[in-house]
Amino acid sequence: MRFTDPTQRLNTLREYLQVFILRSLHESEASRSVAFVGGTALRLLEDLPRFSEDLDFCRSTAAGYRPRVWLEKLGRDLRFAGFESTVRWHDRRPVQVAWIRTSSLLAEAGLSGHPEQKLAIKVEIDTRPPAGATIERAIVTRGVTFVVAHYDLPSLMAGKLHALLARRYRKGRDWFDLVWYRARRPPVEPNVLLLQRALDQTEGAGRYRAREWRSLLRAQLATLEVGQLIQDVRPFLERPADAELLERSNLAAVLAAG
């Protein structure tokens, strides 16, 4: 896929680096202990027509969980490939974070006039995810081939609904993904058990009833700034015009009782 628009070239370059990281993690057999989740998982596994910024994982077992070793190998792989890069790991919280930053890529792609400006990818691993997800394995080919363990679609949708209900601010990317889930035939239904446990974990037991996710989100519609949602998601879409799908009437339609 070739883009002349700078924003789309940035998306493509970021995705190239994401795939590089996933291939390195595959070689470290990281999928034995972590499962791929989030927007990048949807894009690479299910062809979501939206680019994503981060790589998100949930730890599935403590056995074999060796992120420092994986990241040391990733750093070597980046150097062997000719990238000037840094890899930083932060593990003091349940959601552990790695930052992978590469120099010169943006300048070489004509996206920056400053060779020292870095392209950054954040990798997050939730080490205490709620139980109840269904985990599958898939072979992915995006220039290189790798294997990932990942949440199935209902479990991934539960994660998206949790973000929509628990996030303190509104993101057009979240709402776009919801439309994508519900536009599939048949529409994806969430893993309600996983959603309930996620909501109980972050919002307090009993605050939300997961089975009422449609009505809970319908309650948000009246206060949504649709223009801001469109502005947020547009730069990440393969077809920027698709941002117009986030009209209030369309959002109401996907949240209709089913």
C-alpha positions in Angstrom: 0.0 0.0 0.0 1.5 3.3 -1.1 0.5 6.7 0.3 1.4 10.2 -0.8 -0.3 11.9 2.2 2.3 12.4 5.0 -0.2 11.2 7.7 -0.8 8.0 5.9 2.9 7.5 5.3 3.5 7.9 9.0 0.8 5.3 9.7 2.4 2.9 7.3 5.9 3.5 8.7 4.6 2.9 12.3 2.9 -0.3 11.2 6.2 -1.5 9.6 7.9 -1.1 13.0 5.0 -2.7 14.8 5.3 -5.8 12.6 9.1 -5.8 13.1 8.5 -5.9 16.9 5.9 -8.7 16.6 8.2 -10.8 14.5 10.9 -10.4 17.2 8.5 -11.4 19.9 7.4 -14.4 17.9 11.0 -15.5 17.7 11.2 -15.2 21.5 8.1 -17.3 21.8 6.4 -14.6 23.8 3.0 -15.8 22.6 3.4 -18.7 25.1 2.6 -16.2 27.9 1.0 -13.1 26.4 -2.0 -12.6 24.2 -2.3 -9.9 21.6 -5.2 -7.5 22.1 -6.3 -4.0 21.1 -6.7 -2.0 17.9 -3.4 -3.2 16.3 -4.5 -6.8 16.9 -7.8 -6.1 15.1 -6.0 -4.5 12.2 -3.4 -7.2 11.7 -5.7 -10.1 12.4 -9.1 -8.9 11.1 -8.1 -6.1 8.6 -9.7 -3.3 10.6 -9.4 -0.4 8.2 -7.8 1.8 10.9 -4.2 2.2 11.8 -3.2 2.0 15.5 -0.4 3.5 17.5 0.4 0.9 20.2 0.9 -2.8 20.7 -1.2 -4.2 23.6 -1.0 -7.5 25.3 -2.5 -9.3 28.3 -0.4 -11.8 30.2 -2.0 -15.3 29.9 0.3 -17.1 32.3 3.3 -16.2 34.4 5.2 -19.3 33.1 7.8 -18.2 30.6 7.0 -14.5 31.1 10.4 -12.9 30.4 9.8 -9.4 28.9 13.3 -8.1 29.7 14.8 -11.0 27.8 12.4 -10.4 24.9 13.2 -6.7 24.8 17.0 -7.3 24.9 16.6 -9.5 21.8 14.4 -6.9 20.2 17.1 -4.3 20.8 19.7 -6.6 19.1 17.3 -7.3 16.2 16.9 -3.5 15.6 20.6 -2.9 15.7 21.3 -5.8 13.3 18.7 -4.3 10.9 20.5 -1.0 11.0 18.2 1.0 13.2 19.4 3.5 15.7 17.1 2.7 18.6 16.5 2.6 22.3 14.3 0.2 24.3 13.1 1.2 27.7 11.1 -1.0 30.1 9.0 0.1 33.0 7.5 -2.7 35.2 6.5 -1.0 38.5 2.8 -1.1 37.7 0.4 -3.9 36.8 0.3 -2.6 33.2 3.9 -2.8 32.3 5.2 -0.6 29.5 8.1 -0.7 27.0 9.0 2.3 24.7 10.8 1.5 21.5 12.2 4.6 19.9 14.1 4.7 16.5 16.1 7.6 15.2 16.3 8.7 11.5 13.3 6.7 10.2 11.1 9.8 10.1 13.8 11.8 8.3 14.5 9.1 5.8 10.8 8.9 5.0 10.6 12.6 4.4 8.4 13.1 7.4 10.8 15.2 9.5 13.6 17.6 8.8 15.3 16.6 12.0 17.3 13.4 11.8 17.3 13.0 15.6 13.5 13.0 15.8 12.4 9.5 17.0 9.5 7.3 15.9 8.1 5.7 19.1 6.1 2.6 19.6 4.6 1.8 23.0 4.1 -1.8 24.1 1.8 -2.4 27.0 1.4 -5.7 28.9 -1.5 -6.0 31.4 -0.1 -8.5 33.9 -3.4 -8.7 35.9 -6.1 -8.8 33.2 -9.6 -10.0 34.2 -10.2 -13.7 33.7 -12.6 -15.1 31.1 -11.1 -14.4 27.7 -10.9 -17.0 25.0 -7.4 -17.1 23.5 -6.7 -18.3 20.0 -3.6 -18.5 17.8 -3.1 -17.2 14.3 -0.4 -17.0 11.7 0.0 -13.5 10.3 1.9 -12.5 7.2 2.7 -8.8 6.7 5.9 -8.8 4.7 7.2 -11.3 7.4 5.4 -14.1 8.9 4.8 -14.6 12.7 2.5 -16.4 15.1 0.5 -14.6 17.8 -1.8 -15.8 20.6 -4.7 -13.4 20.7 -8.1 -12.8 22.2 -11.0 -14.0 20.0 -13.4 -11.4 18.6 -16.0 -11.5 21.4 -13.2 -11.0 24.0 -11.6 -8.2 22.0 -15.0 -6.5 21.7 -15.3 -6.8 25.5 -12.1 -4.9 25.8 -13.4 -2.2 23.5 -16.7 -1.9 25.3 -14.7 -1.6 28.6 -12.8 1.3 27.1 -15.9 3.0 25.9 -17.6 2.7 29.3 -14.6 3.3 31.6 -12.5 5.8 29.7 -12.7 9.3 31.2 -12.7 10.9 27.8 -14.2 10.1 24.4 -12.1 8.7 21.5 -13.4 8.6 17.9 -11.2 5.5 17.4 -13.2 3.6 20.1 -16.6 4.5 18.5 -15.3 3.7 15.0 -14.2 0.2 16.2 -17.7 -0.3 17.7 -19.3 0.5 14.4 -16.9 -2.0 12.7 -17.8 -4.8 15.2 -21.5 -4.3 14.7 -21.3 -3.9 10.9 -19.9 -7.4 10.6 -22.3 -10.1 9.5 -23.3 -11.5 11.9 -22.6 -8.6 14.2 -20.0 -9.5 16.9 -21.5 -9.9 20.4 -19.1 -9.3 23.3 -17.8 -11.8 25.8 -20.1 -10.5 28.6 -18.4 -12.4 31.4 -15.0 -10.8 30.5 -16.6 -7.4 30.2 -18.3 -7.7 33.6 -15.1 -8.7 35.3 -13.2 -5.9 33.6 -15.8 -3.3 34.7 -15.8 -4.7 38.3 -12.0 -4.5 38.4 -11.7 -0.9 37.3 -15.1 0.7 38.2 -16.1 -1.3 41.3 -18.2 -4.3 41.7 -21.9 -3.6 40.9 -21.5 -0.2 39.3 -22.3 -1.5 35.8 -24.2 -4.5 34.5 -22.3 -5.6 31.4 -25.4 -7.0 29.7 -26.8 -3.5 29.6 -23.8 -2.2 27.5 -26.2 -1.0 24.7 -28.3 1.2 27.0 -25.2 2.4 28.9 -23.6 3.6 25.6 -26.9 5.0 24.3 -26.9 7.2 27.4 -23.6 8.7 26.2 -25.0 9.6 22.8 -26.7 12.8 23.9 -23.5 14.3 25.1 -21.1 13.1 22.5 -19.2 15.7 20.5 -19.5 14.0 17.2 -17.3 16.5 15.4 -14.5 15.7 17.9 -14.9 12.0 17.4 -14.5 12.4 13.6 -11.5 14.6 14.0 -9.9 12.1 16.3 -10.3 9.1 14.1 -9.8 10.6 10.6 -6.0 10.6 10.6 -5.9 6.9 11.4 -8.2 5.6 8.7 -7.2 4.0 5.4 -10.1 5.9 3.9 -10.4 9.2 5.8 -13.9 9.7 4.5 -15.0 6.8 6.6 -14.8 9.0 9.6 -18.2 10.3 8.5 -19.7 7.0 9.6 -19.7 8.4 13.1 -22.8 10.4 12.6 -25.1 10.3 15.6 -27.8 8.4 13.7 -25.4 5.7 12.7 -24.1 5.3 16.3 -27.7 5.0 17.5 -28.4 2.4 14.9 -25.5 0.1 16.0 -26.7 0.4 19.6 -30.3 -0.5 18.9 -31.6 -3.4 20.8 -30.6 -6.6 19.1 
